[in-house]
Each structure stands twice: as C-alpha cells, then as structure tokens.
C-alpha cells in the first residue's frame, strides 16, 4: 500500500488535497490589523499621559517649594526691616532699652495684651514702658523669668499721661478695647484740633516724656467742662512684631541713660 497521498501530522490523517486547500486559505495578518493598531495607540497614549502627569506633579512640587522659599525670604526681609527700624530708634534714644519679640497675644478683645520673649532674667519689671518705632505700645504687667505680659495701650484698663504736642494741652489717654483711644480731662477751652499729635507727658511715672501716642481724629463737645477727644494710635497693634522695653525709670535724673 502506497503512503504517497497522505501526510502524518500530529496523529491526524490529512490528504494532499486538504494540505493544498489549507495552503490556499487566506490567513489573517495580525500585524496590520486595525484593532491591534488602535490598541497600541491607546496604550502609547496612556503611557504618555502617565509620563506627562508625572512631570506635571514634579513641576507643581518644585513650584510649591519655590513659593515657600520666596515667602520665607519675604518674611526674613520684613523682619530685617523691622529690626533695622528698632536699632535706629535705640541709637537715637538716651534711655537704656532692650529689644524683644512678641510671641503671643490674648485671645479675647476684653484683655488687649501680648507676650514678649524676655522676662525678669533680662531685667524686666512690672510697669516698665514698652515702645516701638511708631510710638507707645504699652507697659509690662506680669513678668516671669523668660517672658512677660504687656498690657497694650488700647486695653480698656490702660491709661497714660498725655499732652497735645502743638498746644501743650494736657489730659489722660485711656484705652477703649478697640483700635481707638480716648483723651480725657482736656479742658473745653483747650486748643485741640483734628490732626494734632498726642505724646506722653511723663507724669504717670511709667512712660518717658515725648513719645508719640497718636493723632487726634475727632474733637467733640461733651456738654461739660471737658472735651471728648478720639485718638488714632500711632502703633498698629494688629501687626506689631518687635518692641523695645525701657529699662530706665522715666522720672528725674534716672530717665537719662545709655542704650544697651
């Protein structure tokens, strides 16, 4: 028996005709199939998108780091300017002073106080005056070893002897709990007008004479022997960061000293 007409492939008998027919059957070329090309395109786009997102995230991170650095530099520049003003003020004073940073503030408007980072170990005592380049800040009320509480002049329980710089009319400046001060006990016949500069008189034994308190904002008749005078403080108590504490007593010859 002749085996010429048969092909043995994997145990199945195929005739030569079947083999020829199979050879003539069109085969699908997967390389050129539209579906495969589309899948490859989608995959490539997905990979590219992931890469672009990764680059964007890195750029955002770098931008955030740069913005933080710029803020730090701006804060450092602001602090440097503040310290320069403080140093310039100390050099012009004949009073012995020490610089301090504000590290805290009262959480309620009923008590307008701040905390500074120096205390009794630095020579600070109760009733020492606290000033800034712009003017009077307040007085120390509770010193501890390494910090001290300062009563701001705008506190409703604060007061300072004062006078109108131009006319020398005297009175007492008191806090109101908000961002304005009142000047009491100024005679109805005193020469006071809006815009006048108000300075410390030194009669209270706390604040040295001549430091700026603020400017007269309004003058009203109170119906009695005194005028009602509203003062805008020279110091912006909401943004103050550094202060000077006057270590020298303001009264008599002790008021003259040298800067630390």
Secondary structure, 3 states (H helix, E strand, C coil): CCCCCEEEECCEEEEHHHHHHHHHCCCCCHHHCHHHHHHHHHHHHHHHHHHHHHHHHHHHHHHHHHHHHHHHHHHHHHHHHHHHHHHHHHHHCCCCEEEEEEEEECCCCCCCEEEECCCHHHCCCCCCEEEECCEEEEEEEEECCCCEEEEECCCCCCEEEEEECCCCCEEEEEECCCCEEEEECCECCCCCCCCCEEEECCCCCCCCCCCEEEEEEEEEECCCCEEEEEEEECCCCCCCCEEEEECCCCCHHHHCCCCC
